Amino acid sequence: MMLDIEKDIPNPIPSLNFKEVLKIAKKNVSLKKNDLIKNDKAELYIRINENNKAELIYLVSFNVESYNVQRPYYMINAQTGDIITSWNGLTTRDAEGPGGNQKTGAYYYGRDYDFLDVSNICQMSNQDIDTYDMNNQVTGGTIYQFTCPSRSTDRPVNNGKAVNGAYSPLNDAHYFAGKVLDMYQKWFSLYPLQSKFQVRVHFGTNYEGAFWNGQHMTFGDGGANTYPFTAIDVMAHEVSHGVTEFNSGLLYKGQSGGINEAFSDMAGETAENYLNFQLGKENDWLGGATIMKNQVAMRYFKNPTLDGMSIDNAKNYNDSMNVHYTSGVFNKAFYTLSTTPGWDIRKAFGTFLLANQMYWQPEATFDSAACGVAKAALDLGYEVNDVLSSFHVVGVDAGCNVDDPDTGNEIEISNGTIVNNIKLTAGDERRYLIKVPVLNKYPFSYDILSIQITDNQNNSKNSVQLYIRYEDGTLKKVLLTGNEYFNIKKPAAGNYHILIKGIAVSSVNLTAFYGNLQR
């Protein structure tokens, strides 16, 4: 754990500056006469080394433009200049190829959509996503690789593996996984999973389904009733089961299971909206519409009962129902909120997402989860009555106590303060506030705001959750799973609200400081 960080790093100001560490890194690269170096970067971080000690490091990278393109990365000790480790980070190039199915019509990546982001050796792999070909097996699988052109200046084309009316499920899966990640990062400032995306395609034989197993998003080729399941809303659905697992941990049974399914349905429609917005298209408010052969869709947000099995009101719920059909209650509430004047799908999903992160519990009921959405709306400065009304439509009571969490119980701490021995049990909350002042001289803003949680018990995993919220509603979250710290670069002046939430019995220290790095 990150204990006594102030002892390991008594002064967070590095001995070496930006130019000096770049020079160290560049000396370690073999360059030819006409090679060009561009896009050089050096960013400062705190790292826990193999001896469980904190150290200040620079992460240095730059592009080498030559016949053999490179992007070297170096981790360099910011005090001594020693190179800790290095690697080649250039993993991608643009590729093109077909996508879609007989229902959507054929489209082409690199023309109708952006290019595919693949590795330099034409593997479907990049910094964030590995796409595996299961080759109709249920175990194993390898990262899919297609033939690269003989000349490095030519663009690769993947035309491979059409099946069951779809022109390239591998292309679709790889591309849509990237778009789902983009949506979470660009719209909600969240990396949705705790590891690189691992996408498995061509799973089994005639497998009509998709699933998240705690590690992979897996997609079958469909069968008589469905095309391959590699649609963007299905991709976002499975990724978002991971989001729920790593946040609220909603159990996959009863009302909590219906909420779990609904959250993934909401994510699917939001990802569709993210993509459609870029293409100038409207949402259809249908789930899985592009993969169904004989039906309009799998889910209907506006009227969930159109599938013949889903419910759209809590009064119709009973414990024997399948979670895929009880999801209709929250799906309709989400649709109602998203289409309320002053709201849209991005705003509504962001509210449900925050509830999943902060307020939902594993055995949540419809009412308690709706209460969490109302609290999240208040946290974000949105109209809570709209949330209450949207849930009222589906027979759910969201009217819990939603007092503003930023008033009354916060303890203001000054720059550099260490709050020791904060004792918590499961469900306990401690709230703090640090104010970053306006800097009236060059560079007119501080370089960093660092907020750190260290565990005194040295054995707690997932013992607390740390939330940072700026006064305008921007929220960042860190789950304490080991050595955790949180840095905000170029923090805006204003109030930063800190919430420490107990997950298990724990004793932690809180450190918060802001300042400028040496130039």
C-alpha positions as CSV (number, residue, x, y, z in Angstrom):
1,M,0.0,0.0,0.0
2,M,1.0,3.6,-0.4
3,L,2.0,4.3,3.2
4,D,4.0,7.3,4.4
5,I,4.2,8.8,1.0
6,E,5.4,12.1,2.5
7,K,8.5,10.2,3.8
8,D,9.3,8.6,0.5
9,I,8.8,11.9,-1.4
10,P,9.3,14.7,1.1
11,N,9.5,17.2,-1.8
12,P,7.2,16.6,-4.8
13,I,9.3,18.9,-7.0
14,P,11.5,17.0,-9.4
15,S,15.3,17.6,-9.8
16,L,15.1,17.2,-13.5
17,N,12.9,19.3,-15.9
18,F,11.0,18.4,-19.0
19,K,14.0,19.1,-21.4
20,E,16.5,17.2,-19.3
21,V,14.5,13.9,-19.2
22,L,13.7,14.2,-22.9
23,K,17.4,14.4,-23.6
24,I,18.1,11.3,-21.5
25,A,15.4,9.4,-23.4
26,K,16.5,10.4,-26.8
27,K,20.1,9.4,-26.1
28,N,18.8,5.8,-25.8
29,V,17.2,5.6,-29.3
30,S,19.1,4.5,-32.4
31,L,18.4,7.2,-34.9
32,K,19.3,7.4,-38.6
33,K,20.4,10.6,-40.4
34,N,17.0,11.5,-41.8
35,D,14.8,10.3,-38.9
36,L,12.5,13.0,-37.4
37,I,11.4,13.2,-33.8
38,K,8.0,14.7,-33.2
39,N,5.3,14.9,-30.5
40,D,7.7,14.6,-27.6
41,K,6.0,14.4,-24.1
42,A,7.1,14.1,-20.5
43,E,4.5,13.8,-17.8
44,L,5.1,13.6,-14.1
45,Y,3.6,10.8,-11.9
46,I,4.0,9.2,-8.5
47,R,4.8,5.5,-8.8
48,I,5.0,2.7,-6.3
49,N,8.1,0.6,-7.1
50,E,8.8,-3.1,-6.5
51,N,10.0,-2.3,-2.9
52,N,6.6,-0.7,-2.1
53,K,8.1,2.8,-2.0
54,A,6.8,5.9,-3.7
55,E,9.0,7.6,-6.3
56,L,8.6,10.5,-8.5
57,I,8.9,9.6,-12.2
58,Y,8.5,11.0,-15.7
59,L,6.7,9.1,-18.4
60,V,8.5,10.2,-21.6
61,S,7.3,9.4,-25.1
62,F,7.9,10.7,-28.7
63,N,7.4,9.6,-32.3
64,V,10.3,8.6,-34.5
65,E,9.3,9.2,-38.1
66,S,11.3,7.0,-40.5
67,Y,10.8,3.9,-42.7
68,N,10.5,1.9,-39.4
69,V,8.2,4.1,-37.4
70,Q,8.6,4.0,-33.6
71,R,7.1,5.5,-30.5
72,P,9.5,4.8,-27.6
73,Y,8.3,5.1,-24.0
74,Y,10.6,5.6,-21.1
75,M,9.9,5.7,-17.4
76,I,12.6,7.9,-15.8
77,N,13.3,8.6,-12.1
78,A,12.6,12.4,-11.8
79,Q,15.3,12.9,-9.2
80,T,18.2,10.7,-10.5
81,G,17.5,10.5,-14.2
82,D,17.8,6.7,-14.1
83,I,15.8,4.8,-16.7
84,I,13.5,2.4,-14.9
85,T,12.0,0.7,-17.9
86,S,11.2,1.4,-21.6
87,W,9.1,0.0,-24.4
88,N,7.9,0.7,-27.9
89,G,4.4,2.1,-27.7
90,L,3.7,2.4,-31.4
91,T,1.0,-0.2,-31.8
92,T,-1.4,1.0,-34.4
93,R,-2.0,1.9,-38.0
94,D,-5.2,2.7,-40.0
95,A,-6.9,-0.2,-41.7
96,E,-10.0,-0.5,-43.8
97,G,-12.6,-3.2,-44.6
98,P,-16.3,-4.0,-44.8
99,G,-18.9,-4.1,-42.0
100,G,-22.6,-4.4,-41.4
101,N,-25.1,-7.2,-42.3
102,Q,-28.0,-7.7,-44.6
103,K,-30.3,-5.7,-42.4
104,T,-28.1,-2.7,-41.9
105,G,-26.7,-2.9,-45.4
106,A,-23.0,-3.0,-46.1
107,Y,-20.7,-0.2,-45.1
108,Y,-17.0,0.3,-45.3
109,Y,-14.5,1.3,-42.6
110,G,-12.3,4.0,-44.0
111,R,-15.1,5.5,-46.1
112,D,-18.5,5.3,-44.3
113,Y,-16.9,5.1,-40.9
114,D,-13.5,5.9,-39.5
115,F,-10.6,3.6,-40.2
116,L,-9.9,0.5,-38.0
117,D,-7.2,1.0,-35.4
118,V,-5.0,-2.1,-35.7
119,S,-1.4,-3.0,-34.9
120,N,1.7,-2.4,-37.0
121,I,1.6,-6.0,-38.0
122,C,-2.1,-6.0,-38.9
123,Q,-3.3,-7.6,-35.7
124,M,-6.6,-6.4,-34.3
125,S,-4.9,-4.9,-31.3
126,N,-4.2,-1.4,-30.1
127,Q,-3.5,0.3,-26.8
128,D,-7.0,-0.3,-25.5
129,I,-8.5,-3.2,-27.4
130,D,-7.6,-6.8,-28.3
131,T,-10.0,-8.5,-30.6
132,Y,-9.8,-12.3,-30.7
133,D,-11.1,-14.8,-33.3
134,M,-12.6,-17.8,-31.4
135,N,-12.9,-19.6,-34.7
136,N,-16.2,-21.2,-33.6
137,Q,-14.7,-22.6,-30.4
138,V,-15.7,-21.9,-26.8
139,T,-12.2,-21.8,-25.4
140,G,-8.9,-20.5,-26.6
141,G,-8.9,-18.0,-29.4
142,T,-6.1,-15.8,-30.7
143,I,-5.9,-12.1,-31.5
144,Y,-7.0,-11.9,-35.1
145,Q,-4.3,-11.1,-37.7
146,F,-4.8,-10.5,-41.4
147,T,-2.2,-10.0,-44.1
148,C,-0.4,-6.7,-44.2
149,P,0.5,-5.1,-47.5
150,S,4.0,-5.6,-48.7
151,R,4.7,-1.8,-48.6
152,S,4.4,-0.1,-45.3
153,T,2.9,3.0,-47.0
154,D,-0.1,1.0,-48.3
155,R,-3.2,0.8,-46.1
156,P,-4.1,-2.7,-44.8
157,V,-7.5,-4.1,-45.7
158,N,-9.3,-6.8,-43.8
159,N,-11.9,-8.5,-45.9
160,G,-12.0,-11.7,-43.8
161,K,-14.6,-13.9,-42.2
162,A,-18.1,-13.0,-43.5
163,V,-20.7,-15.2,-41.8
164,N,-24.5,-15.5,-41.4
165,G,-25.4,-12.4,-43.4
166,A,-22.7,-10.2,-41.8
167,Y,-19.8,-9.0,-43.9
168,S,-17.1,-8.9,-41.2
169,P,-18.1,-9.3,-37.5
170,L,-14.4,-8.9,-36.5
171,N,-14.2,-5.5,-38.1
172,D,-17.5,-4.5,-36.5
173,A,-16.6,-5.7,-33.0
174,H,-13.1,-4.1,-33.1
175,Y,-14.5,-0.7,-34.3
176,F,-17.5,-0.6,-32.0
177,A,-15.4,-1.5,-29.0
178,G,-13.4,1.6,-29.7
179,K,-16.5,3.8,-30.0
180,V,-17.9,2.5,-26.7
181,L,-14.6,3.3,-25.0
182,D,-14.6,6.8,-26.7
183,M,-18.1,7.4,-25.4
184,Y,-17.2,6.6,-21.8
185,Q,-13.9,8.6,-21.9
186,K,-15.1,11.7,-23.9
187,W,-18.6,12.0,-22.5
188,F,-18.1,10.8,-19.0
189,S,-14.3,11.0,-18.3
190,L,-14.3,7.3,-17.3
191,Y,-12.2,4.3,-18.4
192,P,-15.1,1.8,-18.1
193,L,-13.1,-1.4,-17.3
194,Q,-10.1,-2.1,-15.0
195,S,-8.1,-3.6,-17.9
196,K,-7.7,-3.5,-21.6
197,F,-10.8,-4.5,-23.6
198,Q,-10.7,-8.1,-24.6
199,V,-13.3,-8.8,-27.3
200,R,-14.0,-12.4,-28.5
201,V,-15.8,-12.9,-31.8
202,H,-17.0,-16.0,-33.7
203,F,-17.8,-17.8,-30.3
204,G,-19.2,-21.3,-30.6
205,T,-21.3,-22.6,-33.5
206,N,-24.6,-20.8,-34.3
207,Y,-24.4,-19.1,-30.9
208,E,-27.2,-16.6,-30.6
209,G,-26.0,-14.4,-27.8
210,A,-23.3,-12.2,-26.2
211,F,-22.0,-12.0,-22.7
212,W,-19.5,-10.5,-20.2
213,N,-17.7,-13.1,-18.1
214,G,-15.7,-10.7,-15.8
215,Q,-12.8,-10.5,-18.3
216,H,-14.0,-10.7,-21.9
217,M,-16.9,-9.4,-24.0
218,T,-17.9,-12.4,-26.1
219,F,-20.1,-12.4,-29.3
220,G,-21.7,-15.3,-31.1
221,D,-22.4,-15.5,-34.9
222,G,-26.1,-15.7,-34.4
223,G,-28.3,-18.3,-36.1
224,A,-31.7,-18.6,-37.7
225,N,-33.2,-15.6,-35.8
226,T,-30.2,-13.3,-35.5
227,Y,-27.2,-11.9,-37.3
228,P,-23.9,-11.9,-35.5
229,F,-24.2,-10.0,-32.2
230,T,-21.4,-7.4,-33.0
231,A,-23.6,-4.3,-33.0
232,I,-22.6,-1.1,-31.2
233,D,-25.5,-1.3,-28.7
234,V,-24.7,-4.9,-27.9
235,M,-21.1,-4.1,-27.5
236,A,-21.8,-1.3,-25.1
237,H,-24.3,-3.5,-23.2
238,E,-21.6,-6.1,-22.5
239,V,-18.9,-3.6,-21.6
240,S,-21.4,-1.9,-19.2
241,H,-22.0,-5.2,-17.3
242,G,-18.3,-4.7,-16.5
243,V,-18.9,-1.1,-15.4
244,T,-21.6,-2.3,-13.0
245,E,-19.4,-5.2,-11.7
246,F,-16.6,-2.8,-10.9
247,N,-18.9,-0.2,-9.3
248,S,-22.2,-1.0,-7.6
249,G,-21.9,-4.8,-8.1
250,L,-25.6,-5.2,-8.7
251,L,-26.5,-8.8,-8.2
252,Y,-27.9,-10.5,-11.3
253,K,-31.2,-11.6,-9.7
254,G,-34.4,-10.0,-8.5
255,Q,-35.0,-6.3,-8.9
256,S,-31.2,-5.6,-8.8
257,G,-30.8,-7.9,-11.7
258,G,-33.4,-6.0,-13.7
259,I,-31.6,-2.8,-12.9
260,N,-28.3,-4.4,-13.9
261,E,-29.7,-5.4,-17.3
262,A,-31.4,-2.0,-17.8
263,F,-28.2,-0.1,-17.1
264,S,-26.5,-2.1,-19.9
265,D,-29.4,-1.4,-22.2
266,M,-29.2,2.3,-21.4
267,A,-25.5,2.2,-22.2
268,G,-26.2,0.5,-25.5
269,E,-28.6,3.2,-26.6
270,T,-26.3,6.0,-25.4
271,A,-23.4,4.5,-27.4
272,E,-25.7,4.4,-30.4
273,N,-26.5,8.0,-29.8
274,Y,-22.7,8.8,-29.5
275,L,-22.1,7.2,-32.9
276,N,-25.3,8.6,-34.6
277,F,-24.5,12.1,-33.4
278,Q,-21.3,11.9,-35.3
279,L,-23.2,10.7,-38.4
280,G,-26.1,13.1,-38.1
281,K,-28.6,10.4,-37.3
282,E,-31.4,10.2,-34.7
283,N,-31.7,7.4,-32.1
284,D,-34.2,4.6,-32.7
285,W,-34.8,3.8,-29.0
286,L,-34.7,0.2,-29.9
287,G,-32.2,-2.4,-28.4
288,G,-30.6,-4.9,-30.7
289,A,-32.6,-3.8,-33.7
290,T,-29.7,-4.3,-36.2
291,I,-29.1,-8.0,-35.3
292,M,-32.7,-9.3,-35.4
293,K,-33.8,-11.1,-38.5
294,N,-37.5,-11.7,-37.9
295,Q,-38.4,-9.0,-35.4
296,V,-38.0,-5.3,-35.2
297,A,-35.8,-5.3,-32.1
298,M,-34.9,-7.1,-28.9
299,R,-35.8,-4.2,-26.6
300,Y,-38.3,-1.3,-26.8
301,F,-37.5,1.6,-24.6
302,K,-40.6,3.7,-25.2
303,N,-42.9,0.7,-24.8
304,P,-41.0,-2.3,-23.3
305,T,-44.1,-4.6,-23.5
306,L,-43.9,-4.7,-27.3
307,D,-41.5,-7.7,-27.0
308,G,-44.4,-9.7,-25.5
309,M,-42.5,-10.4,-22.2
310,S,-41.1,-7.3,-20.6
311,I,-42.9,-5.2,-18.0
312,D,-43.0,-1.4,-18.0
313,N,-44.3,-0.8,-14.4
314,A,-43.1,-2.0,-11.0
315,K,-46.6,-3.1,-10.1
316,N,-46.3,-6.0,-12.6
317,Y,-43.0,-7.3,-11.1
318,N,-42.7,-10.7,-9.3
319,D,-39.5,-12.5,-8.2
320,S,-39.9,-15.4,-10.7
321,M,-39.4,-13.0,-13.7
322,N,-36.3,-13.1,-15.9
323,V,-34.0,-10.1,-15.4
324,H,-34.1,-9.4,-19.1
325,Y,-37.8,-8.6,-18.9
326,T,-37.9,-6.8,-15.5
327,S,-35.3,-4.4,-17.1
328,G,-38.3,-2.7,-18.9
329,V,-39.1,-0.8,-15.7
330,F,-35.9,1.2,-15.6
331,N,-35.6,1.3,-19.4
332,K,-38.8,3.2,-19.7
333,A,-37.9,5.5,-16.8
334,F,-34.6,6.2,-18.7
335,Y,-36.4,6.9,-21.9
336,T,-38.9,9.2,-20.1
337,L,-36.1,11.2,-18.4
338,S,-34.0,11.4,-21.6
339,T,-36.9,12.9,-23.6
340,T,-38.0,15.3,-20.8
341,P,-37.5,19.0,-21.8
342,G,-34.1,20.1,-20.7
343,W,-32.7,16.6,-20.8
344,D,-31.1,14.4,-23.4
345,I,-29.7,10.9,-23.5
346,R,-26.2,11.9,-22.6
347,K,-27.3,13.9,-19.5
348,A,-29.7,11.1,-18.4
349,F,-27.1,8.3,-18.8
350,G,-24.5,10.4,-16.9
351,T,-26.9,10.6,-14.0
352,F,-27.6,6.8,-14.0
353,L,-23.9,6.2,-14.3
354,L,-23.1,8.4,-11.3
355,A,-25.8,6.5,-9.3
356,N,-24.1,3.2,-10.3
357,Q,-20.8,4.6,-9.1
358,M,-21.9,6.2,-5.9
359,Y,-25.3,5.1,-4.6
360,W,-26.5,1.7,-5.8
361,Q,-25.9,-1.3,-3.6
362,P,-25.6,-4.9,-4.7
363,E,-29.1,-5.8,-3.6
364,A,-30.7,-2.6,-4.7
365,T,-34.5,-2.4,-5.2
366,F,-36.3,-0.4,-7.8
367,D,-37.0,2.3,-5.2
368,S,-33.6,2.4,-3.6
369,A,-31.9,2.6,-7.0
370,A,-34.2,5.3,-8.2
371,C,-33.4,7.2,-5.0
372,G,-29.7,6.9,-6.0
373,V,-30.5,8.4,-9.4
374,A,-32.2,11.3,-7.7
375,K,-29.2,11.8,-5.4
376,A,-26.9,11.7,-8.5
377,A,-29.1,14.3,-10.2
378,L,-28.8,16.6,-7.2
379,D,-25.0,16.1,-7.2
380,L,-24.8,17.1,-10.8
381,G,-27.0,20.1,-10.4
382,Y,-29.9,18.7,-12.4
383,E,-33.6,19.0,-11.8
384,V,-34.5,16.3,-9.3
385,N,-38.2,16.6,-9.8
386,D,-37.8,15.4,-13.4
387,V,-36.2,12.2,-12.1
388,L,-39.0,11.7,-9.6
389,S,-41.6,12.2,-12.3
390,S,-39.9,9.8,-14.7
391,F,-39.9,7.0,-12.1
392,H,-43.4,7.8,-11.1
393,V,-44.4,6.9,-14.7
394,V,-43.2,3.3,-14.1
395,G,-44.6,3.0,-10.5
396,V,-41.2,3.5,-8.7
397,D,-40.7,5.9,-5.8
398,A,-37.5,7.9,-6.1
399,G,-38.4,10.3,-3.4
400,C,-35.7,9.6,-0.9
401,N,-33.8,12.2,1.2
402,V,-31.7,14.0,-1.3
403,D,-30.1,16.8,0.8
404,D,-27.2,18.4,-0.9
405,P,-24.1,16.4,0.1
406,D,-21.8,19.4,-0.2
407,T,-23.2,21.3,2.8
408,G,-23.1,20.9,6.5
409,N,-20.7,18.0,7.0
410,E,-17.6,18.9,5.1
411,I,-14.3,19.7,6.9
412,E,-12.2,22.2,5.0
413,I,-8.5,21.3,4.8
414,S,-5.6,23.5,3.8
415,N,-2.9,22.9,1.3
416,G,-0.5,20.1,2.3
417,T,-2.7,18.9,5.1
418,I,-2.4,15.2,6.2
419,V,-5.5,13.9,7.9
420,N,-4.4,10.8,9.8
421,N,-6.3,7.7,11.0
422,I,-9.7,8.2,9.4
423,K,-11.6,5.2,10.7
424,L,-14.5,3.8,8.6
425,T,-16.8,0.8,8.5
426,A,-18.9,-0.3,5.6
427,G,-21.2,2.6,4.5
428,D,-19.5,5.3,6.5
429,E,-18.8,8.6,4.7
430,R,-16.3,11.3,5.5
431,R,-16.4,14.6,3.5
432,Y,-13.7,17.2,3.1
433,L,-13.1,20.3,1.1
434,I,-10.0,21.9,-0.3
435,K,-10.1,25.3,-2.0
436,V,-7.6,25.9,-4.9
437,P,-7.1,29.7,-5.1
438,V,-6.7,31.9,-8.1
439,L,-3.1,32.3,-9.2
440,N,-2.6,35.9,-10.2
441,K,0.9,35.5,-11.8
442,Y,2.5,33.4,-14.5
443,P,1.6,30.6,-15.2
444,F,-1.8,31.7,-13.8
445,S,-2.8,28.2,-12.7
446,Y,-1.2,25.5,-10.6
447,D,0.3,22.5,-12.3
448,I,-1.3,19.8,-10.1
449,L,-3.8,19.0,-7.4
450,S,-2.8,15.7,-5.7
451,I,-5.2,13.9,-3.5
452,Q,-4.0,10.7,-1.9
453,I,-5.4,7.9,0.2
454,T,-3.1,5.6,2.1
455,D,-4.2,2.5,4.0
456,N,-2.9,2.1,7.6
457,Q,-4.0,-1.6,7.8
458,N,-1.7,-2.7,4.9
459,N,-4.1,-5.5,4.0
460,S,-7.3,-3.8,2.9
461,K,-8.3,-4.3,-0.7
462,N,-11.4,-2.3,-1.9
463,S,-11.6,-0.9,1.6
464,V,-12.7,2.6,0.7
465,Q,-13.8,4.6,-2.3
466,L,-12.5,8.0,-3.0
467,Y,-14.5,10.6,-5.0
468,I,-13.4,14.0,-6.1
469,R,-15.9,16.5,-7.3
470,Y,-15.3,20.0,-8.7
471,E,-17.8,22.7,-7.9
472,D,-19.3,22.6,-11.5
473,G,-20.3,18.9,-11.1
474,T,-17.3,17.3,-12.7
475,L,-16.6,14.1,-10.9
476,K,-13.7,11.8,-10.8
477,K,-13.5,8.5,-8.9
478,V,-10.8,6.3,-7.6
479,L,-11.4,2.8,-6.0
480,L,-8.7,1.9,-3.5
481,T,-7.5,-1.5,-4.8
482,G,-3.9,-1.1,-3.8
483,N,-1.6,1.9,-4.1
484,E,-3.9,4.8,-5.0
485,Y,-3.4,8.5,-5.6
486,F,-5.3,11.0,-7.8
487,N,-3.7,13.9,-9.6
488,I,-5.7,16.6,-11.4
489,K,-3.5,18.4,-13.9
490,K,-4.0,22.2,-14.2
491,P,-6.7,22.3,-11.6
492,A,-9.2,25.2,-12.1
493,A,-9.5,27.5,-9.1
494,G,-12.4,26.7,-6.9
495,N,-13.8,24.2,-4.5
496,Y,-12.9,20.5,-4.7
497,H,-15.2,18.2,-2.7
498,I,-13.7,15.0,-1.3
499,L,-15.8,12.0,-0.3
500,I,-14.2,9.0,1.3
501,K,-16.8,6.1,1.5
502,G,-16.2,3.0,3.6
503,I,-16.5,-0.4,1.8
504,A,-15.0,-2.4,4.7
505,V,-13.5,-1.8,8.1
506,S,-10.5,0.5,7.4
507,S,-8.2,3.2,8.7
508,V,-6.8,5.5,6.1
509,N,-4.9,8.8,5.8
510,L,-5.8,11.6,3.5
511,T,-3.3,14.0,1.9
512,A,-4.2,16.9,-0.4
513,F,-1.9,19.5,-1.9
514,Y,-1.6,21.8,-4.9
515,G,1.4,23.5,-6.4
516,N,3.6,24.1,-9.4
517,L,6.4,21.9,-10.7
518,Q,9.9,23.2,-11.3
519,R,10.4,24.7,-14.8
